[in-house]
Amino acid sequence: MLQLIDLRGRKLTESELVEILPRAEVDVDKALESVRPIIDQVRAGGGRALRDLAEQFDQVRPEHLRVPVAELKRAADELDPELRAAMEISIAHNRAGHGAQLPQPAETQIMPGGVVRQRWIPVRRVGLYVPGGLAVYPSSVIHNTVAAQVAGVESIALASPPQAEFAGLPHPTILAACYLLGITEVYAVGGAQAIAMFAYGAAGEANSVDPEQLCDRVDVVTGPGNIFVAAAKRAVRGVVGIDAEAGTTEIAIVADGAANPAFVAADLISQAEHDPAAASVLITDSAQLVAAVEQEMAVQIPQTKHAQRIQTALSGPQSAVVLVDDLEKAVEVANAYAAEHLEIHTAAPQETAAQIRNAGAIFVGPYSPVPLGDYMAGSNHVLPTGGSARFAAGLNVFAFIKPVQEVEYQPDALQELFPPLRTIAIAEDLPAHAASLAVRVAADRLTADSGPESSTTGGADK
């Protein structure tokens, strides 16, 4: 089922590994061609354009683009009590995990009378996107919202696609999650059009239930989505901040002969369940484990609800078994692949995990599977895909806060630094910079010369 990439006996550079390893084909540039007209349509047409696009892509024309608060409450009231309790646990765990990420302000005395303070300031308003499609993702509501709330964001809007079977509203479980989190600004808008609405704002449609200004523009947009959502994020980046251009989900598992094949098979299958294009990659030095995992898959897959989707994902070019000489090589491959989710199933999992530098999130040991992180481990499940974990991080409070430096120098400190400051300014041919400093130094000296103590202290000679 899984293709075999046998790297035993081969010495490859990281660049060569990147070329060999499987990866889902994602052409964001091509998707941009489809997305740009949608963005232009939303900017020009506001609410009417959003309804037209919902009719085109979601097969429903929503009456309410902004979901009435009564519908949010009704969804929460009708939510299965067991699911509600599970979501409340997830919310609590995520608040604890994200709270630990908050940085503290700092003040550094650079010199006597010269201080630099580091403050962390939340952005004022964010737009959170929660996809529809093949599954319902209340967990994405939780992971996006909690990170923003813990960061201290003042205004939060959320969008999720309208559903024909729910009279043009997002799925009720999504609405219930919003209500539990206190999010009351919720839009029945999906895809690239939701990203455009957040980036540029949208006026209400005349002769409709829309308010005059349907949605105000935001400062930051976060949340997972398909390739068109990723392309829309790329198109508006710079107008607003974004978290990442998230692509199709992926898992890599580094395992040795000590791994439990039933666990490994179950976890490869669990990610394949997301999407026919999902990637599942096993990296191991044990041919015996590979055979055992394949046997387990043959047993487990027919028992799943989405067996066909899973078979398609596991047999696709984006999924594979990578066979290596030893665990050291397995770590090299894992770092070159830079998986969204990386599980470690080795005899010494913490030791192996410590050698990983490229992964969206690392799941250490046999009892820390990816689904734990998807829901209530306390970590965030919005993670970098497509190898971008080499340079990008998963969603966290830092997506919603800005480090701002405050500089405060007293007159004596500025006067002491004036000569070297002037030297650099003149060297850069920026004499007005030097003059900006000089006028202060002169004023300070004049004040000192004319002060009440000048007649007895000799201030003119200072």
Secondary structure, DSSP 4 states (H G I P E B T S, - for coil): --EEEE-TT----HHHHHHHS------HHHHHHHHHHHHHHHHHHHHHHHHHHHHHHHS---S-SBPPHHHHHHHHHTS-HHHHHHHHHHHHHHHHHHHTTPPPPEEEEEETTEEEEEEEEE-SEEEEE---TTS--HHHHHHHHHHHHHHT-SEEEEEE--BGGGTTBPPHHHHHHHHHHT---EEE--HHHHHHHHHH-EEPPTTSS--SEEE---SEEE----HHHHHHHHHHBTTBEES----S-EEEEEE-TTS-HHHHHHHHHHHHTT-TT-EEEEEES-HHHHHHHHHHHHHHGGGSTTHHHHHHHHTSTT-EEEE-SSHHHHHHHHHHH--SEEEEESSSHHHHHTT----SEEEESTT--HHHHHHTSSS------TTGGGT---S-GGGSEEEEEEEEE-HHHHHHHHHHHHHHHHHTT-HHHHHHHHHHHHHHHHHHHTSTTHHHHTGGG-
